Amino acid sequence: MEIRILILLIPSAITMGFAQNPKLRLDENYKSKIEVSLNQAIQHTSEAMLDENGMAKGDYHIITGEWKAYEAAWHTGQAIYGLLEAYQVTGNQKAHDEAIRAGKWWVGLQFPKGHNLEGYLNAKHGNKLGDLINTTTIADGTPGLFNLSDITKDKTYADVATNAGAWILDHLYIPEERLSYNIVDGKTGEIWKDRSPHEQHQNLPFNIKHVARPNAEGYLWKDMYVHTGEERYKDAFLEICDKLIDDQSKNGWWMDFEPNDPTTGKVHGRFNTWNAEALIEAYTLTKEQKYLDAALKTAKALAKVQDKTGVIWYSSYLNGNHDKRSPCGSAASFAGILWLQLYEFGITDFEENIKRALNFTLKNQFSKDHKDPNLAGAYYEIRQKAKKDGTFQLYYRDIATSFGMRFLSKVYQSAYK
């Protein structure tokens, strides 16, 4: 733990020397609004989002009134992250306690000693992929586990995340490609190296990018380096960040990787922000300008697709269109987090974008007295889909609230601390 704290302090000192860490300029009346909003989101997370075992439930299907599990490992990890950020602002003990409860569920996914996937995580994807393990699902959720170890002084959470990340590096990483295979069969241990489960890859000539990804989401190997001091984790993290720079499209997106789709021009609301967030971490670690420049390209691209209301849609397109059936609160909040990180480096170009995302998040939170307790206090995000049989699906996705808590907490810290 001492190693982690020491390494965290060094980049902070460098950053302070590089920029003056400008405070976000907000009216004082936002202060109480954010506090009230975060406490309502904490209540929603504890009473509706997390199940009796501490797992984030995933997608709430509004028409049927049912929750359906979806990528539970990263949804739960992000819930932990959001709760801990909100705890720092509100001091609400419920946020702290619920994060621990969720953390205990998360570490319980680790394959035990003697298993052929020992150390890896049984992070079932759910939905169309069923019990297959999606490596991205693990990496996405890990920052909350490292934060939980920092706050509780219990190394278990960070150790389990580190074990999973080490397994990925040892078994799934392809050094010559600077990518990691993404799909593992949790029952057989098979690593999918020549076929993809994703519909958009079917009937296309095989491409390594169909089965392997940067998996920079959650900057797992960076956190492992900070936690353990092992240089190989730092080296691997910077390799994949260099790959991100090499593969970044001129427009700031990463069009070669799903869920972006170069054949239709579809751009996913969150995926690109994950990569940019990892690049920010690489910049903080090294102070190399190339990482900041690449993250800035994505920040500019996100600003172009943000609606005047502050929302970012689940899917936007290179031709300027958007799928307006699916306002994506988590995408708006996540973009706001990225813009805030750049703001604190002295890049204040996105101040109005941050404020738009803030107003969208606050204005569109479900009422704490909402008649449906599954939605009460949640931050807004709706997806609409039509199935081939004519059935329509309308659902809320729980990560809207996790990212919303992170974003509002960051705004509060920037403006009022």
Buried (B, 14 or more C-beta within 10 A) or exposed (E): EEEBEEBEEEBEEEBEEEEEEBEBEBEEEBBEBBBBBBBBBBBBBBBBBBBEEBBBBBBBBBEEEEBBBBBBBBBBBBBBBBBBBBBBBBEBEBBBEBBBBBBBBBBEBBBEEEEEBEBBBBBBBBEEBEEBBBBBBBBBBBBBBBBBBBBBEBBBBBBBBBBBBBBBBEBBBEEEEBBBBBBBEBEEEEBBEEEBBBEBBEEEEEEBBBBBBBBBBBBBBBBBBBBBBBEEBBEBBBBBBBBBBEBBBEBBBBBBBBBBBBEEBBBBBBBBBBBBBBBBBBBBBBBEEBBBEBBBBBBBBBBEBBBEEBBBBBBBBBEEEBBEBBBBBBBBBBBBBBBBBBBBBEBBEBBEBBBBBBEBBBEBBBEBEBEEEBBBBBBBBBBBEEEEEEEEBBBBBBBBBBBBBBBBBBBBBBBBE
